[in-house]
Amino acid sequence: MKKIIKNYFTTNPNQTINSKTLGKNLRIKKKDYEEFKQIVHSLLKEGFLTKSGKRYRLNRQSNKKFVGELSLVYDQNYGFVIFKDKSKKDVFISEKHLNTAFDGDKVEISLFAQRKGKNQEGQIVNVIERKRKEIVGVLRKSKSFYFVEPDDVKIHRDIYVPSKNLNNAKDGDKVVVSKIEWENPQLNPEGVITEVLGKAGSYDAEIASIAREFGIRYKFSKSVLQEAENLNTDISEIEVKSRIDFRSKNVITIDPKTAKDFDDAVSIEKLSNGNYSIGIHIADVSHYLTPGKPIFKEAEKRATSVYLVGKVIPMLPEKLSNNICSLVPNKDRLTFSVIVEFAPNGEQINYQISKSIINSKRRFTYEEVQEIIEKGEGDFAGDIFELNKIARILRKERTEKGSINFTTPDVEFILDEKGTPVDIKIKESNESHQLIEEFMLLANRIVSAHVNKKDQREKTPFVYRIHDLPSEEKIMEFAKFVQSLGYNFNPDVHNYSSEIQKLLESVKGTEEEAVVNEIAIRSMAKAVYSTQNIGHFGLGFKYYSHFTSPIRRFPDLIAHKLIFEFITKDTSKSFNWKRLEEICDHSSFMERTAINAERLSIKLKQIEYLKNKIGENFKGVISGITHFGIFVELSSNLAEGLIHLKDLEDDYYVLDEKSYSIIGSHNEKQFRLGDKIQVKLKSVNEEKREIDFTLY
């Protein structure tokens, strides 16, 4: 009946008519008249019809179709359609108007008549393109039928799987379901199981499911593995003679304990003029990879290695990443070096960028180097001392010129042989980390500045790492927040970065340090890759690129190829502007995807660690305030959970956005962003990926 009524108005777009005449025209039977009136009323409510007095007509606005992307609200069955054109406001879509759309789908919507004071609402009329071609979840059996419960809470419907499409999967398996068909919103979508990842809860299955959920490629094709196997790893004398030979020098690597791929090394040598020559040696991955061949194509698609808890999904096959390109001790390795001459006072005198060959004399962990810095003794202690001395000067100069040094704590998981977390520790960041960081920043800066030398007649295509200024609106919000904590921050100064750095220095060691750093980072623009250089605001550099991690980042590999063409005056230009911009856009997207996958991996392991600690008490910091509760980050393991407002039983609490706090209506008790509190672990929901606390 609804279709008949809609068809009538669509074919008579200019007619105004009352319900009685409409019923007669459509020959509605007496017994169906009440249902008919209800449908007409629902079409009015949906915005398909408008009403003047007692007469109805087609709402012409409802015939206009708009295309956007559906974004479902986390753990809720409603969402918003977001448009590419940012001048268009998001459109609210209620659960009953989602039709057959999933989160992220490209959809066509029609708008309802807008009610005064309300958000624009609409309904999905067509799914143009599915974002997900496959969905990961757990196979369940209910009586005589099977269905998949999606891992992602934004997939709001279970997927029915006919017995013939089980592909040998069993109840409780973690599976990939594809070929999803969903035509009727009254029924569940239907799909085919195309891969069984393992038993739900097993470590390998969970890693694979995270990769599939984010569309991360985690298996190498036969052609990629075959090319890797056939690579010639011999280093000829001709190749050696074309490079600077550092094999007799004291070259060392400094990495985390768990590192398997070593893509950077450093060396220091005192020159006859009293200056120091510092070598920053980066694995020459570009020597082994040829554009157009399988490994190169696969690296471009992956764009980055992904570091999940206890598992790396590498950008390159293991033979390259952990073997022939990895700067392991006592093995000749091809490198690309930035060699910088420093005066003893830290002044940079000169630099050279050149292909090289090294033989690392020692693999250090950060902890070992830190102990040498503190005690002044150990292997290569003299070299480490001098390197650290220059690194301190570089850091001081960088900070004085407006570079922002954020301190964001990170966690390290201690896993048993099954991948179960038995402990979580906060990673330390000390001088040994800063030593390596400063020389990597220096190499990245020198390389990007080199292709912008003033004597160039034309701009050279290159890949930059850029970071735009934060918006004035976000800076104003950040200023209000820190002022509410009692700190000074002037949003009107010309140099935001110096003001932010001053603030970060002033909160160091205080209760508010972590939350101020976190909110400051959230206020920043996101760093991305681009061919158009605008500088790096956060670091305070006019020119900056990524050059130092070609084993795990594709833009670094491209930078190697481009800088080599530049220094050898190779005019073939293997990558034009358009091709490079495509690489930049894809690499930026894959970087964000990897970060989200890594965050989820950490969250799931934190949940797994906490699930046997229900009822235990923890110290934490208020990390977020909303109208429905307080988010708390635990100090011991950085797990974040929620105290629901309904669980604050001593008063009725309301959100005060101006002071970033929740305030009791009667007792005026205040919970403020950044406050330290004690909580009790109330519950853990692994399926919904939620942690709930109550006040202790």
Secondary structure, 3 states (H helix, E strand, C coil): CHHHHHHHHHHCCCCCEEHHHHHHHCCCCHHHHHHHHHHHHHHHHHCCEEEECCEEEECHHHHCEEEEEEEECCCCCCEEEECCCCCCCCEEECHHHCCCCCCCCEEEEEECCCCCCCCCEEEEEEEEECCCCEEEEEEEEECCEEEEEECCCCCCCCEEECHHHCCCCCCCEEEEEEEEECCCCCCCCEEEEEEEEEECCCHHHHHHHHHHHCCCCCCCCHHHHHHHHHCCCCCCHHHHHCCEECCCCCEEEEECCCCCCCCEEEEEEECCCCCEEEEEEEECHHHCCCCCCHHHHHHHHHCECEEECCEEECCCCHHHHHHHCCCCECCEEEEEEEEEEECCCCCEEEEEEEEEEEEECEEEEHHHHHHHHHHCCCCCHHHHHHHHHHHHHHHHHHHHCCCCCCCCCCEEEEECCCCCEEEEEECCCCHHHHHHHHHHHHHHHHHHHHCCCCCCCCCCCCCEEEECCCCHHHHHHHHHHHHHCCCCCCCCCCCHHHHHHHHHHHHCCCCCHHHHHHHHHHHCCCCEEECCCCCECCCCECCCCCCCCCCCEHHHHHHHHHHHHHHCCCCCCCCCHHHHHHHHHHHHHHHHHHHHHHHHHHHHHHHHHHCCCCCCEEEEEEEEEECCEEEEEECCCCCEEEEEHHHCCCCCEEEEHHHCEEEECCCCCEEECCCEEEEEEEEEECCCCEEEEEEC
